[in-house]
Amino acid sequence: MDLSGINWLAVVVAAVVFFILGSLWYGPLFGKAWQKGVGLSDEEIKSANMGKLFGSAFIMALIISFGMAMFFFGFGTDPENPMTVGMGAGYGIMTGIFFIFPSTAMNYLFSRKSTSLIAIDSLYHIVAYTIVGVILAAWQ
């Protein structure tokens, strides 16, 4: 595996955008519905170690962004057929739809989580992976 084709700044930017999307998604957009879906009270949310949660979430976003960059560019690139933004978006959305959504849904079905929670969490990742794919392709 050749990591020289990876734009490390793009990986970090993609992780930051992934993280910001999460703060919007699980905050003003779907925060209350998500909170209800996972069964957490306001007190439980407020008592959490936010530094640890947010720090861990950012590290996971960084790992995901790096992993996608390895798939996109770590096996070599074809200078005659470079990755386009459309390809990055397509790879990101396909990863979300064909890998993340079914995996999340499978786990949530067995743990008796609601379909709305499956939708909230899965759609977040589908959108996030698509954005990461766009950023990585645009900054190659």
VENVENCOR-V508043 format. One record per residue. N is the residue number from 1. RES is the residue in one letter. PHI is phi as a letter, one per 20 degrees, with the letter a starting at -180 (NA if undefined). D_LAST is the distance of its C-alpha to the last C-alpha in Angstrom with 1 decimal. Layout:
{{N | RES | PHI | D_LAST} {N | RES | PHI | D_LAST}}
This chain:
{{1 | M | NA | 16.9} {2 | D | d | 14.3} {3 | L | e | 12.3} {4 | S | f | 11.1} {5 | G | e | 7.7} {6 | I | e | 7.2} {7 | N | e | 6.1} {8 | W | f | 9.7} {9 | L | f | 10.0} {10 | A | f | 7.8} {11 | V | f | 10.2} {12 | V | f | 13.1} {13 | V | f | 12.5} {14 | A | f | 12.3} {15 | A | f | 15.4} {16 | V | f | 17.2} {17 | V | f | 16.8} {18 | F | g | 18.0} {19 | F | f | 20.8} {20 | I | f | 21.7} {21 | L | g | 21.8} {22 | G | f | 24.2} {23 | S | f | 26.4} {24 | L | f | 26.8} {25 | W | f | 27.2} {26 | Y | e | 29.8} {27 | G | d | 31.3} {28 | P | f | 32.4} {29 | L | f | 31.1} {30 | F | c | 32.5} {31 | G | g | 33.8} {32 | K | f | 37.4} {33 | A | f | 37.1} {34 | W | f | 34.9} {35 | Q | g | 37.5} {36 | K | f | 40.3} {37 | G | f | 38.5} {38 | V | e | 38.1} {39 | G | m | 41.5} {40 | L | d | 40.8} {41 | S | e | 43.3} {42 | D | g | 42.4} {43 | E | f | 44.1} {44 | E | f | 42.0} {45 | I | f | 38.8} {46 | K | f | 40.1} {47 | S | e | 41.3} {48 | A | f | 38.0} {49 | N | e | 36.3} {50 | M | f | 33.5} {51 | G | g | 31.8} {52 | K | f | 31.7} {53 | L | f | 30.5} {54 | F | f | 27.8} {55 | G | f | 26.7} {56 | S | f | 26.6} {57 | A | f | 24.8} {58 | F | f | 22.0} {59 | I | f | 21.8} {60 | M | f | 21.7} {61 | A | f | 18.8} {62 | L | f | 16.9} {63 | I | f | 17.9} {64 | I | f | 16.8} {65 | S | f | 13.3} {66 | F | f | 13.1} {67 | G | f | 14.8} {68 | M | f | 12.5} {69 | A | f | 9.4} {70 | M | f | 12.0} {71 | F | f | 12.9} {72 | F | f | 9.6} {73 | F | c | 8.5} {74 | G | f | 11.8} {75 | F | d | 13.9} {76 | G | n | 12.2} {77 | T | c | 10.2} {78 | D | d | 12.1} {79 | P | g | 11.3} {80 | E | f | 13.9} {81 | N | c | 12.5} {82 | P | f | 8.7} {83 | M | f | 7.8} {84 | T | d | 9.1} {85 | V | f | 9.7} {86 | G | f | 13.1} {87 | M | f | 12.2} {88 | G | f | 10.4} {89 | A | f | 13.6} {90 | G | f | 15.8} {91 | Y | f | 14.8} {92 | G | f | 15.2} {93 | I | f | 18.5} {94 | M | f | 19.8} {95 | T | f | 19.3} {96 | G | f | 21.2} {97 | I | f | 23.9} {98 | F | e | 24.5} {99 | F | c | 24.1} {100 | I | f | 24.4} {101 | F | g | 27.0} {102 | P | f | 29.4} {103 | S | f | 29.2} {104 | T | f | 29.9} {105 | A | f | 32.6} {106 | M | g | 34.3} {107 | N | f | 34.6} {108 | Y | f | 35.7} {109 | L | f | 38.3} {110 | F | f | 39.9} {111 | S | e | 40.0} {112 | R | m | 41.6} {113 | K | e | 39.0} {114 | S | f | 39.1} {115 | T | f | 37.1} {116 | S | f | 36.1} {117 | L | f | 34.6} {118 | I | g | 32.7} {119 | A | f | 31.4} {120 | I | g | 30.4} {121 | D | f | 28.6} {122 | S | f | 27.0} {123 | L | f | 25.8} {124 | Y | g | 24.3} {125 | H | f | 22.1} {126 | I | f | 21.3} {127 | V | f | 20.2} {128 | A | f | 18.3} {129 | Y | f | 16.4} {130 | T | f | 15.6} {131 | I | f | 14.3} {132 | V | g | 12.2} {133 | G | f | 10.8} {134 | V | f | 10.2} {135 | I | f | 8.6} {136 | L | f | 6.1} {137 | A | f | 5.4} {138 | A | f | 5.8} {139 | W | d | 3.8} {140 | Q | f | 0.0}}
